[in-house]
Structures are given as C-alpha cells and as structure tokens.
Amino acid sequence: MTRWNARFAVLLLPGLLLWAADSRDLATLSDQEKEQFLAGARIVSVADINHGVTKPLRAKLMRDQLTHDAQIQRIDKELPDFFGSDGARVPMRDSWRFNVAAYKIDRLLGLNMTPVTVARRYQGKPAAFTWWVDHVAMEEVERRRKELEPPDKEAFQRQMEVGRVFDELIINIDRNLGNLLITDDWKVVLIDHTRAFTPYSGIRNPANLSRCSRRLLEAMKRLSEGEVSNAVGGNLTPEEIKALLARRDKIVEFFVRRAAEKGEDAVLLP
C-alpha cells in the first residue's frame, strides 16, 4: 500500500519506511519516521564532535534521498558511587542506554523536549543514535555569555523550570549549560542523558523544583510501572524503573504540598 503526500512519498512495507524526500521535508517527519530512519539509514561518514567527556560522534546518515545527521553515544561504564542526601550509597553508570530511556520518558510525559533516540549497534557494539537537533541557534552557555534575552522571558523561564523537573525525575546529575540547546524560535532542547537514572529513590536537588506545569504534574501522576517498562524496554533495569517511580511520587507530593502552601498559581504553570 502506498501513501502519497504532496511533498514526499512514503512507501509502507512490513516493518519498513522508505522515503523519497529532501531536506525541506525534515520538519514533517514524525517521531516514528525519525526512529526508523535512525535505526536503518546507511552511515555515510563519522567524525569526532570534540565536545563532551563521553566522546560522542557525529554521523551523516542517508536513506534513499533523505540525509540527516545523528549523534552516536557509545559510553557504558561504571562511575563512582552516588551518595544521596540521606547517606544512601548507590552504584552509578554512564551509559548510552539512558539517552534512549530519557527520550521515551519525555514522550510519555508529553514534553517533547528531547530529540528522538534509538538503540543501534555501531562497529559491533550497542549505542544510542540521536537525531541531530535542527535549527539550533546556540547553547545556553553562549546565551548567558552574550547576555542575550529571549523575546518572551516568561515562556523561556517556564521551559527551563519544566526541564529541571524532568532532570530531577530522571536524576540527571550531568545537566550543564552546554547540553541545553536553544533553537531559532527559542525552544529549549535537552540533550545528553548518559549520567541519569541512578537507582536512588530520593530527590537529589530540591532547589530544582521551583515550578511545574499542570500538564507535567498530571502526566507524572499517571505513569505506571508497566507503561514505563513497555516504553523503555531493556534500556532501564527493573531497579532503575522502580527508583524512577519512587522519585516521581516524591516530586508529585512536593508540588501538591507546595501548591497548598503557596497557592496553585504561584507553583503550577499553565
């Protein structure tokens, strides 16, 4: 069966999407189409990014007439143990699979703040292939250095606050100004989550929990163990999933209590 679009044709075959597209069509691709492109496109060239301690690569991928870049993350190693504020000692990893899990959790919550990522082997080893973010204007570190202000300061601040809630949920210990991307239209994109999902059930940094969107709060409430497990597959262990949901419970409780104390409008974003 063939489905035709005015701008490009998509041939649907069992388990396969074939494109006849050019770069003008990239904005029209769905998450599923991007996933299938990342998983099956031919690697044309690979280069070091020379940015970041996990040594990611930038690959040019091609499938039929569609070309796009991807970031390849191969890191998977133990890190020094994590120590929670309660003194708990928890083993920690730096792993490519957490990039896949972060993307899946982001979509379960309806945030759409992380780029599409899939698991794929590279040079015989498992890796994460992440859609190279389009239309990036700068990193947050550059915005601050140049003292640039967004056209809508409140909307930008809301994105940053929601991003910090997400980081606490997945316990991302490595968020820095270099992996906060800002697009031409001032959308915030969260990248590089290899140091996340430590199986610690507490809130790492309550200072990051300033405000939360009502939509995100309700989405967190609805998360179930089965839903998360189905979404992330083998990219999180059962222990990592249970810890994620335990942190979720504490974050939800935190915002419900704070809203009761200060008033919903002061704590919960539209």
ZAGUMI-346280 format. One record per residue: residue number from 1; x, y, z of N, C-alpha, C, O in turn; residue in three letters. Coordinates in steps of 0.2 Angstrom, whole numbers, padded with zeros to 4 digits. Layout:
<nodes>
 num  n_xx  n_yy  n_zz ca_xx ca_yy ca_zz  c_xx  c_yy  c_zz  o_xx  o_yy  o_zz residu
 NUM     X     Y     Z     X     Y     Z     X     Y     Z     X     Y     Z    ALA
...
</nodes>
This chain:
<nodes>
 num  n_xx  n_yy  n_zz ca_xx ca_yy ca_zz  c_xx  c_yy  c_zz  o_xx  o_yy  o_zz residu
   1  0004 -0006  0000  0000  0000  0000  0004  0006  0000  0009  0007  0004    MET
   2  0003  0011 -0004  0007  0017 -0005  0003  0023 -0002 -0003  0024 -0005    THR
   3  0006  0027  0002  0003  0033  0004  0006  0039  0001  0012  0040  0002    ARG
   4  0003  0044 -0002  0006  0049 -0006  0005  0056 -0002 -0001  0057  0000    TRP
   5  0010  0060 -0001  0009  0066  0002  0011  0071 -0004  0015  0070 -0008    ASN
   6  0009  0077 -0003  0010  0082 -0008  0017  0084 -0009  0020  0086 -0014    ALA
   7  0021  0083 -0003  0028  0085 -0003  0033  0079 -0004  0038  0080 -0006    ARG
   8  0031  0073 -0002  0035  0067 -0002  0031  0061 -0002  0026  0061  0001    PHE
   9  0034  0056 -0005  0030  0049 -0005  0033  0045  0000  0039  0045  0002    ALA
  10  0029  0041  0004  0031  0036  0009  0028  0029  0007  0022  0028  0006    VAL
  11  0033  0025  0006  0031  0018  0004  0031  0013  0010  0036  0013  0013    LEU
  12  0025  0011  0012  0024  0007  0018  0025  0000  0016  0021 -0003  0012    LEU
  13  0030 -0004  0020  0031 -0011  0019  0031 -0013  0026  0032 -0010  0031    LEU
  14  0031 -0020  0027  0031 -0023  0034  0037 -0021  0038  0042 -0023  0036    PRO
  15  0036 -0017  0043  0042 -0015  0047  0047 -0010  0044  0053 -0010  0046    GLY
  16  0045 -0007  0039  0050 -0003  0035  0046  0003  0032  0041  0003  0030    LEU
  17  0050  0009  0033  0048  0015  0029  0053  0017  0024  0059  0018  0026    LEU
  18  0051  0018  0018  0056  0021  0013  0054  0028  0011  0048  0029  0010    LEU
  19  0059  0033  0011  0057  0039  0010  0059  0041  0002  0064  0039  0000    TRP
  20  0055  0046 -0001  0058  0049 -0006  0057  0057 -0004  0052  0060 -0006    ALA
  21  0062  0060 -0001  0061  0066  0002  0068  0070  0001  0073  0067 -0001    ALA
  22  0067  0077  0002  0073  0081  0003  0073  0084  0009  0069  0083  0013    ASP
  23  0078  0088  0010  0079  0092  0017  0074  0096  0019  0073  0097  0025    SER
  24  0070  0098  0014  0064  0103  0016  0059  0099  0020  0054  0102  0023    ARG
  25  0059  0093  0019  0053  0089  0022  0055  0086  0029  0051  0083  0033    ASP
  26  0061  0088  0032  0063  0086  0039  0058  0087  0044  0056  0083  0049    LEU
  27  0055  0093  0044  0050  0096  0049  0044  0092  0049  0040  0092  0054    ALA
  28  0042  0089  0044  0036  0085  0043  0037  0078  0046  0031  0074  0047    THR
  29  0043  0075  0047  0043  0068  0049  0041  0067  0057  0042  0072  0061    LEU
  30  0037  0062  0058  0035  0060  0064  0041  0057  0068  0046  0055  0066    SER
  31  0040  0056  0075  0044  0053  0079  0046  0046  0076  0051  0044  0076    ASP
  32  0040  0042  0074  0041  0035  0072  0046  0035  0066  0050  0031  0065    GLN
  33  0044  0040  0061  0048  0040  0055  0056  0042  0056  0060  0039  0053    GLU
  34  0057  0046  0061  0064  0048  0063  0067  0042  0066  0073  0040  0065    LYS
  35  0063  0038  0071  0066  0032  0074  0068  0027  0068  0074  0024  0069    GLU
  36  0064  0026  0063  0065  0021  0058  0071  0023  0054  0075  0019  0051    GLN
  37  0072  0030  0053  0077  0032  0049  0084  0031  0053  0089  0029  0050    PHE
  38  0084  0033  0059  0090  0032  0063  0092  0025  0064  0098  0023  0064    LEU
  39  0087  0020  0064  0088  0013  0065  0091  0010  0059  0095  0005  0059    ALA
  40  0089  0012  0053  0090  0009  0047  0094  0013  0041  0096  0009  0036    GLY
  41  0095  0019  0042  0099  0023  0037  0106  0021  0037  0109  0019  0042    ALA
  42  0109  0021  0031  0116  0020  0030  0121  0025  0033  0119  0031  0032    ARG
  43  0126  0023  0036  0131  0028  0039  0135  0030  0033  0139  0026  0030    ILE
  44  0135  0037  0031  0139  0039  0026  0146  0041  0028  0151  0040  0025    VAL
  45  0146  0045  0034  0153  0047  0037  0152  0048  0044  0146  0049  0047    SER
  46  0158  0048  0048  0158  0049  0055  0163  0053  0057  0169  0053  0054    VAL
  47  0162  0058  0062  0168  0062  0064  0167  0063  0071  0161  0063  0074    ALA
  48  0173  0065  0075  0173  0066  0082  0169  0073  0083  0170  0078  0079    ASP
  49  0165  0074  0088  0162  0080  0089  0167  0085  0093  0167  0091  0093    ILE
  50  0172  0082  0097  0176  0085  0101  0173  0090  0106  0175  0096  0107    ASN
  51  0167  0088  0109  0163  0092  0114  0160  0087  0118  0156  0083  0116    HIS
  52  0162  0087  0125  0159  0082  0129  0164  0076  0131  0168  0074  0127    GLY
  53  0163  0074  0138  0168  0070  0140  0167  0062  0138  0171  0058  0139    VAL
  54  0160  0061  0136  0159  0054  0134  0161  0053  0126  0159  0047  0124    THR
  55  0164  0058  0123  0167  0057  0116  0161  0055  0111  0162  0049  0108    LYS
  56  0156  0058  0111  0151  0057  0106  0153  0058  0099  0158  0062  0098    PRO
  57  0150  0055  0094  0152  0055  0087  0146  0059  0083  0140  0058  0085    LEU
  58  0148  0062  0078  0143  0065  0073  0143  0061  0067  0148  0061  0063    ARG
  59  0137  0058  0065  0137  0054  0059  0132  0057  0054  0127  0059  0056    ALA
  60  0134  0056  0048  0129  0058  0042  0126  0052  0040  0129  0047  0038    LYS
  61  0119  0051  0040  0115  0046  0038  0112  0047  0032  0110  0053  0030    LEU
  62  0111  0042  0028  0107  0043  0021  0102  0037  0020  0104  0031  0021    MET
  63  0096  0038  0018  0092  0033  0016  0088  0035  0010  0084  0040  0011    ARG
  64  0089  0032  0005  0086  0035 -0002  0088  0042 -0003  0094  0043 -0003    ASP
  65  0084  0047 -0003  0086  0054 -0004  0086  0058  0002  0087  0064  0002    GLN
  66  0085  0055  0008  0084  0058  0014  0091  0058  0017  0094  0052  0019    LEU
  67  0094  0064  0019  0100  0064  0023  0100  0068  0029  0097  0073  0029    THR
  68  0102  0065  0034  0102  0069  0041  0107  0067  0045  0110  0061  0044    HIS
  69  0109  0071  0050  0115  0069  0055  0112  0066  0061  0106  0067  0063    ASP
  70  0116  0062  0064  0114  0059  0071  0120  0060  0075  0126  0060  0073    ALA
  71  0119  0060  0082  0124  0059  0087  0124  0052  0089  0119  0049  0090    GLN
  72  0130  0049  0089  0131  0042  0092  0135  0042  0099  0140  0045  0099    ILE
  73  0132  0039  0103  0134  0039  0110  0136  0031  0112  0131  0027  0111    GLN
  74  0142  0030  0113  0144  0023  0114  0146  0021  0122  0147  0015  0123    ARG
  75  0146  0026  0126  0149  0026  0133  0144  0021  0137  0138  0021  0136    ILE
  76  0148  0016  0141  0144  0012  0145  0149  0009  0150  0153  0004  0149    ASP
  77  0150  0013  0156  0154  0011  0161  0152  0013  0168  0147  0017  0169    LYS
  78  0155  0010  0173  0153  0012  0180  0156  0018  0182  0162  0020  0179    GLU
  79  0153  0022  0186  0155  0028  0189  0156  0027  0196  0154  0022  0199    LEU
  80  0159  0032  0200  0160  0032  0207  0153  0032  0210  0148  0035  0207    PRO
  81  0152  0028  0215  0145  0028  0218  0142  0034  0220  0145  0039  0221    ASP
  82  0135  0035  0219  0132  0041  0221  0130  0040  0228  0128  0035  0231    PHE
  83  0130  0046  0232  0128  0047  0239  0122  0052  0239  0123  0057  0238    PHE
  84  0117  0049  0241  0111  0053  0242  0111  0058  0248  0116  0057  0253    GLY
  85  0107  0063  0249  0107  0067  0255  0106  0063  0261  0107  0065  0267    SER
  86  0103  0057  0261  0101  0053  0267  0107  0048  0268  0106  0044  0273    ASP
  87  0112  0049  0264  0118  0045  0266  0118  0038  0262  0123  0034  0262    GLY
  88  0113  0037  0258  0112  0031  0254  0118  0031  0249  0119  0036  0246    ALA
  89  0121  0025  0248  0126  0024  0243  0123  0019  0238  0121  0014  0239    ARG
  90  0124  0022  0232  0120  0019  0226  0125  0018  0220  0128  0023  0218    VAL
  91  0126  0012  0217  0130  0012  0211  0127  0016  0205  0121  0017  0205    PRO
  92  0132  0019  0201  0130  0023  0196  0134  0022  0189  0139  0019  0190    MET
  93  0130  0023  0184  0133  0021  0177  0133  0027  0173  0129  0032  0174    ARG
  94  0138  0027  0168  0137  0032  0162  0136  0028  0156  0140  0024  0154    ASP
  95  0130  0028  0154  0128  0024  0148  0124  0027  0143  0120  0031  0144    SER
  96  0125  0025  0137  0121  0027  0131  0114  0025  0131  0110  0029  0129    TRP
  97  0112  0020  0135  0105  0017  0135  0101  0022  0139  0095  0022  0138    ARG
  98  0104  0027  0143  0100  0032  0146  0097  0037  0142  0092  0040  0143    PHE
  99  0101  0038  0136  0098  0043  0131  0092  0040  0128  0087  0044  0127    ASN
 100  0092  0034  0127  0086  0031  0124  0080  0031  0129  0074  0033  0127    VAL
 101  0081  0030  0135  0076  0030  0140  0074  0037  0142  0068  0038  0143    ALA
 102  0078  0042  0142  0076  0049  0143  0071  0051  0137  0066  0054  0139    ALA
 103  0073  0049  0131  0068  0051  0125  0061  0047  0126  0056  0051  0125    TYR
 104  0061  0041  0128  0055  0038  0129  0051  0041  0135  0045  0041  0134    LYS
 105  0054  0042  0141  0050  0045  0146  0048  0052  0144  0042  0054  0146    ILE
 106  0052  0056  0141  0050  0063  0139  0043  0062  0135  0039  0066  0136    ASP
 107  0043  0057  0130  0037  0057  0126  0031  0054  0130  0025  0056  0129    ARG
 108  0032  0050  0135  0027  0048  0139  0024  0053  0143  0018  0054  0145    LEU
 109  0028  0058  0145  0025  0064  0149  0023  0070  0144  0020  0075  0147    LEU
 110  0023  0069  0138  0021  0074  0133  0025  0080  0133  0023  0086  0131    GLY
 111  0032  0080  0135  0036  0086  0135  0039  0088  0128  0039  0094  0126    LEU
 112  0041  0083  0124  0044  0084  0118  0050  0089  0118  0051  0093  0114    ASN
 113  0054  0088  0123  0060  0092  0124  0066  0089  0123  0072  0092  0123    MET
 114  0066  0082  0122  0072  0078  0120  0072  0076  0113  0066  0074  0111    THR
 115  0077  0075  0109  0077  0073  0102  0076  0065  0102  0077  0062  0107    PRO
 116  0073  0063  0096  0072  0056  0095  0079  0052  0096  0084  0054  0093    VAL
 117  0078  0046  0099  0084  0042  0100  0082  0035  0100  0077  0033  0102    THR
 118  0087  0031  0097  0085  0024  0096  0092  0020  0098  0097  0023  0098    VAL
 119  0091  0014  0100  0097  0009  0101  0099  0006  0094  0094  0004  0090    ALA
 120  0105  0006  0093  0108  0003  0087  0115  0002  0088  0118  0005  0091    ARG
 121  0117 -0004  0084  0124 -0006  0085  0128 -0002  0080  0127  0000  0075    ARG
 122  0134  0000  0083  0139  0004  0079  0146  0000  0080  0148  0000  0086    TYR
 123  0149 -0002  0075  0155 -0006  0075  0155 -0012  0080  0160 -0013  0083    GLN
 124  0149 -0015  0079  0148 -0021  0083  0146 -0020  0090  0146 -0025  0094    GLY
 125  0146 -0014  0093  0144 -0013  0100  0137 -0009  0100  0136 -0005  0096    LYS
 126  0134 -0010  0105  0127 -0006  0106  0129  0001  0107  0134  0003  0110    PRO
 127  0124  0005  0105  0125  0013  0105  0118  0016  0105  0113  0013  0103    ALA
 128  0118  0022  0106  0112  0027  0105  0113  0031  0099  0118  0035  0099    ALA
 129  0108  0031  0095  0109  0036  0089  0103  0041  0090  0097  0039  0091    PHE
 130  0105  0047  0091  0101  0053  0092  0100  0057  0086  0105  0059  0083    THR
 131  0094  0059  0085  0093  0064  0079  0096  0071  0081  0095  0074  0086    TRP
 132  0100  0073  0076  0104  0079  0077  0099  0085  0077  0095  0085  0072    TRP
 133  0099  0089  0082  0094  0094  0083  0095  0099  0077  0100  0102  0076    VAL
 134  0089  0101  0074  0089  0106  0068  0088  0113  0071  0085  0114  0076    ASP
 135  0090  0117  0067  0089  0124  0069  0091  0127  0076  0088  0130  0079    HIS
 136  0097  0124  0078  0100  0127  0084  0103  0133  0083  0108  0134  0079    VAL
 137  0101  0138  0088  0104  0145  0087  0110  0145  0092  0115  0149  0090    ALA
 138  0110  0142  0098  0115  0142  0102  0114  0137  0108  0109  0134  0109    MET
 139  0119  0137  0112  0119  0133  0119  0117  0138  0124  0119  0144  0123    GLU
 140  0115  0136  0129  0113  0140  0135  0119  0144  0138  0119  0150  0140    GLU
 141  0125  0141  0137  0131  0144  0140  0133  0150  0135  0135  0155  0138    VAL
 142  0132  0149  0129  0133  0155  0124  0128  0161  0126  0130  0166  0126    GLU
 143  0122  0159  0127  0116  0164  0128  0118  0168  0134  0118  0174  0134    ARG
 144  0120  0165  0139  0122  0168  0145  0129  0172  0145  0129  0178  0147    ARG
 145  0133  0170  0141  0140  0173  0140  0138  0180  0136  0141  0185  0137    ARG
 146  0134  0179  0131  0132  0185  0127  0127  0190  0130  0125  0195  0127    LYS
 147  0124  0187  0136  0119  0191  0139  0113  0192  0134  0110  0198  0134    GLU
 148  0111  0187  0131  0105  0188  0126  0099  0186  0130  0098  0181  0134    LEU
 149  0093  0190  0128  0087  0189  0132  0082  0186  0127  0081  0189  0121    GLU
 150  0078  0181  0129  0073  0179  0124  0067  0184  0123  0066  0188  0127    PRO
 151  0064  0183  0117  0058  0188  0116  0053  0188  0121  0049  0192  0123    PRO
 152  0051  0181  0124  0046  0180  0129  0050  0177  0135  0051  0171  0135    ASP
 153  0052  0181  0140  0056  0179  0145  0052  0174  0150  0055  0169  0152    LYS
 154  0046  0175  0151  0042  0170  0155  0041  0164  0152  0042  0159  0155    GLU
 155  0040  0164  0145  0039  0157  0142  0046  0153  0142  0046  0147  0143    ALA
 156  0051  0157  0141  0058  0154  0141  0059  0151  0148  0062  0145  0149    PHE
 157  0058  0155  0153  0059  0153  0160  0054  0147  0162  0057  0142  0165    GLN
 158  0048  0146  0159  0044  0140  0160  0047  0134  0157  0047  0129  0161    ARG
 159  0050  0135  0151  0053  0129  0148  0059  0127  0153  0060  0121  0154    GLN
 160  0063  0131  0155  0069  0129  0159  0067  0126  0166  0070  0121  0168    MET
 161  0061  0129  0169  0059  0126  0175  0056  0119  0174  0057  0114  0178    GLU
 162  0052  0118  0169  0050  0111  0167  0056  0106  0166  0055  0100  0168    VAL
 163  0061  0109  0162  0067  0105  0161  0070  0102  0167  0073  0097  0168    GLY
 164  0070  0107  0172  0073  0105  0179  0069  0100  0182  0072  0095  0186    ARG
 165  0063  0100  0182  0059  0095  0185  0060  0088  0182  0061  0083  0185    VAL
 166  0060  0088  0175  0062  0082  0171  0069  0079  0174  0070  0073  0174    PHE
 167  0074  0084  0174  0080  0081  0176  0080  0078  0183  0084  0073  0185    ASP
 168  0076  0081  0188  0075  0078  0195  0072  0071  0194  0074  0066  0198    GLU
 169  0067  0071  0190  0063  0064  0189  0068  0059  0187  0068  0053  0189    LEU
 170  0072  0060  0182  0077  0055  0179  0084  0055  0183  0088  0051  0181    ILE
 171  0084  0059  0187  0090  0060  0192  0096  0061  0187  0101  0058  0188    ILE
 172  0096  0066  0183  0102  0068  0178  0107  0072  0182  0105  0078  0184    ASN
 173  0112  0069  0184  0117  0073  0188  0122  0077  0183  0127  0080  0186    ILE
 174  0121  0077  0177  0126  0080  0172  0123  0085  0168  0126  0087  0163    ASP
 175  0118  0088  0170  0115  0094  0166  0120  0100  0167  0121  0102  0172    ARG
 176  0122  0102  0161  0126  0108  0161  0124  0113  0156  0119  0111  0152    ASN
 177  0126  0119  0156  0124  0124  0151  0126  0122  0144  0123  0125  0139    LEU
 178  0130  0117  0143  0132  0115  0136  0127  0110  0133  0127  0109  0127    GLY
 179  0123  0107  0137  0119  0102  0134  0111  0104  0135  0107  0100  0135    ASN
 180  0111  0111  0135  0104  0114  0135  0104  0118  0128  0108  0123  0128    LEU
 181  0101  0116  0123  0101  0119  0117  0095  0124  0116  0090  0123  0119    LEU
 182  0096  0129  0112  0091  0134  0111  0090  0135  0103  0095  0136  0100    ILE
 183  0084  0133  0101  0083  0134  0094  0082  0141  0091  0081  0145  0095    THR
 184  0081  0142  0085  0080  0148  0082  0073  0152  0085  0073  0158  0085    ASP
 185  0068  0147  0086  0062  0150  0089  0062  0150  0096  0056  0150  0099    ASP
 186  0068  0149  0100  0068  0149  0107  0065  0144  0111  0062  0144  0116    TRP
 187  0065  0138  0107  0063  0132  0111  0069  0129  0114  0075  0129  0111    LYS
 188  0068  0126  0120  0074  0123  0124  0074  0115  0122  0069  0112  0123    VAL
 189  0080  0113  0121  0080  0106  0119  0085  0103  0124  0091  0105  0125    VAL
 190  0084  0097  0127  0088  0094  0132  0091  0088  0129  0088  0084  0126    LEU
 191  0098  0088  0129  0102  0083  0126  0107  0080  0131  0108  0082  0136    ILE
 192  0109  0074  0129  0115  0070  0133  0112  0068  0140  0113  0072  0145    ASP
 193  0110  0062  0141  0107  0060  0147  0111  0054  0149  0107  0049  0153    HIS
 194  0117  0053  0148  0120  0047  0149  0122  0046  0157  0123  0040  0159    THR
 195  0121  0051  0161  0123  0050  0168  0116  0052  0172  0116  0057  0175    ARG
 196  0111  0048  0170  0105  0048  0173  0102  0042  0176  0106  0037  0175    ALA
 197  0096  0041  0178  0093  0035  0180  0096  0031  0185  0096  0025  0186    PHE
 198  0100  0034  0190  0103  0031  0195  0098  0028  0200  0093  0032  0201    THR
 199  0098  0022  0202  0093  0019  0206  0092  0021  0213  0093  0018  0218    PRO
 200  0092  0028  0214  0091  0031  0220  0084  0034  0220  0082  0037  0216    TYR
 201  0080  0033  0226  0073  0034  0226  0072  0041  0229  0066  0043  0229    SER
 202  0077  0045  0231  0076  0052  0234  0076  0057  0229  0079  0056  0223    GLY
 203  0074  0063  0231  0075  0069  0227  0082  0072  0228  0085  0073  0233    ILE
 204  0086  0072  0222  0093  0074  0223  0094  0081  0225  0098  0083  0229    ARG
 205  0091  0086  0221  0091  0093  0222  0085  0096  0222  0082  0099  0217    ASN
 206  0082  0097  0228  0075  0100  0229  0075  0108  0226  0070  0110  0224    PRO
 207  0081  0111  0226  0081  0118  0223  0079  0118  0216  0077  0123  0214    ALA
 208  0079  0112  0212  0077  0112  0205  0070  0112  0205  0067  0113  0199    ASN
 209  0066  0111  0210  0059  0110  0210  0056  0117  0212  0053  0118  0217    LEU
 210  0056  0122  0207  0053  0128  0209  0046  0129  0206  0041  0130  0210    SER
 211  0045  0127  0200  0038  0127  0197  0037  0121  0193  0042  0119  0190    ARG
 212  0031  0119  0192  0030  0113  0187  0023  0115  0183  0019  0118  0186    CYS
 213  0023  0113  0177  0017  0114  0173  0012  0109  0176  0013  0103  0178    SER
 214  0005  0111  0175  0000  0107  0177  0000  0100  0173 -0002  0095  0175    ARG
 215  0001  0101  0167  0001  0096  0162  0006  0090  0164  0005  0084  0164    ARG
 216  0012  0093  0166  0018  0088  0168  0016  0085  0174  0017  0079  0175    LEU
 217  0013  0088  0179  0011  0085  0185  0006  0080  0184  0007  0075  0187    LEU
 218  0001  0081  0180 -0004  0076  0179 -0001  0070  0175 -0003  0064  0177    GLU
 219  0003  0071  0171  0006  0066  0167  0011  0062  0172  0011  0055  0171    ALA
 220  0014  0065  0176  0018  0061  0181  0014  0056  0185  0016  0051  0187    MET
 221  0008  0059  0187  0004  0055  0192  0001  0049  0188  0000  0044  0191    LYS
 222  0000  0049  0182 -0002  0044  0178  0003  0038  0176  0001  0033  0174    ARG
 223  0009  0040  0177  0014  0035  0175  0013  0028  0179  0012  0029  0185    LEU
 224  0014  0023  0175  0013  0016  0179  0020  0012  0177  0023  0014  0172    SER
 225  0021  0008  0181  0027  0003  0180  0027  0000  0174  0032 -0001  0170    GLU
 226  0021 -0003  0172  0020 -0007  0166  0021 -0002  0160  0024 -0004  0155    GLY
 227  0018  0004  0160  0019  0009  0155  0026  0011  0153  0029  0011  0148    GLU
 228  0030  0012  0159  0037  0014  0158  0041  0008  0156  0045  0009  0151    VAL
 229  0040  0002  0158  0043 -0004  0156  0042 -0005  0149  0047 -0007  0145    SER
 230  0036 -0005  0147  0035 -0006  0139  0038  0000  0135  0041 -0002  0130    ASN
 231  0039  0006  0137  0041  0011  0133  0049  0011  0133  0052  0011  0127    ALA
 232  0052  0009  0138  0060  0009  0138  0063  0003  0137  0069  0002  0135    VAL
 233  0059 -0003  0137  0062 -0009  0135  0067 -0011  0140  0067 -0010  0146    GLY
 234  0073 -0014  0137  0078 -0016  0141  0083 -0010  0142  0089 -0011  0145    GLY
 235  0081 -0004  0141  0086  0002  0142  0086  0004  0149  0090  0008  0151    ASN
 236  0081  0002  0153  0082  0003  0160  0081 -0004  0164  0077 -0008  0162    LEU
 237  0084 -0005  0169  0083 -0011  0173  0077 -0010  0178  0075 -0005  0179    THR
 238  0074 -0016  0180  0069 -0015  0185  0070 -0011  0191  0066 -0007  0193    PRO
 239  0076 -0011  0193  0078 -0007  0199  0078  0001  0197  0076  0005  0201    GLU
 240  0080  0002  0191  0080  0009  0189  0073  0012  0188  0072  0018  0189    GLU
 241  0069  0007  0185  0062  0009  0184  0058  0011  0191  0055  0016  0192    ILE
 242  0059  0006  0196  0056  0007  0202  0059  0013  0206  0055  0017  0209    LYS
 243  0065  0015  0205  0068  0021  0208  0065  0027  0204  0063  0032  0208    ALA
 244  0064  0027  0198  0061  0032  0194  0054  0034  0197  0052  0040  0198    LEU
 245  0050  0029  0198  0043  0030  0200  0043  0032  0208  0039  0036  0210    LEU
 246  0048  0030  0212  0048  0032  0218  0050  0040  0219  0047  0043  0223    ALA
 247  0055  0042  0214  0056  0049  0214  0050  0053  0211  0048  0058  0214    ARG
 248  0046  0050  0206  0040  0053  0204  0035  0054  0210  0033  0060  0210    ARG
 249  0034  0049  0214  0030  0050  0220  0032  0056  0224  0028  0060  0226    ASP
 250  0038  0057  0225  0041  0062  0230  0040  0069  0226  0038  0074  0230    LYS
 251  0041  0069  0220  0041  0075  0216  0033  0078  0216  0032  0083  0217    ILE
 252  0029  0073  0215  0022  0075  0214  0020  0077  0221  0016  0082  0222    VAL
 253  0022  0073  0227  0020  0075  0233  0023  0082  0235  0019  0086  0238    GLU
 254  0029  0084  0233  0032  0090  0234  0028  0096  0231  0026  0101  0234    PHE
 255  0026  0095  0225  0022  0101  0221  0015  0101  0224  0012  0107  0224    PHE
 256  0012  0096  0226  0005  0096  0229  0005  0100  0235  0001  0104  0237    VAL
 257  0010  0098  0239  0011  0101  0246  0013  0109  0245  0010  0113  0248    ARG
 258  0017  0110  0240  0019  0117  0239  0014  0121  0237  0013  0127  0238    ARG
 259  0009  0119  0232  0004  0122  0229 -0001  0124  0235 -0004  0129  0235    ALA
 260 -0002  0119  0240 -0007  0120  0245 -0004  0126  0250 -0008  0129  0253    ALA
 261  0002  0126  0250  0005  0131  0255  0005  0138  0252  0004  0143  0255    GLU
 262  0007  0139  0245  0008  0145  0242  0003  0147  0237  0003  0153  0235    LYS
 263 -0002  0142  0236 -0007  0144  0231 -0005  0141  0224  0001  0141  0222    GLY
 264 -0009  0138  0220 -0008  0134  0214 -0005  0139  0209  0000  0137  0206    GLU
 265 -0007  0145  0208 -0005  0150  0203  0003  0151  0204  0006  0153  0200    ASP
 266  0005  0151  0210  0012  0153  0212  0017  0147  0210  0023  0148  0210    ALA
 267  0014  0141  0210  0018  0135  0209  0017  0131  0203  0022  0128  0200    VAL
 268  0011  0131  0200  0009  0127  0195  0008  0131  0188  0004  0136  0188    LEU
 269  0012  0130  0183  0012  0133  0177  0006  0131  0173  0004  0126  0173    LEU
 270  0004  0136  0169 -0002  0134  0164  0000  0128  0160 -0004  0126  0156    PRO
</nodes>
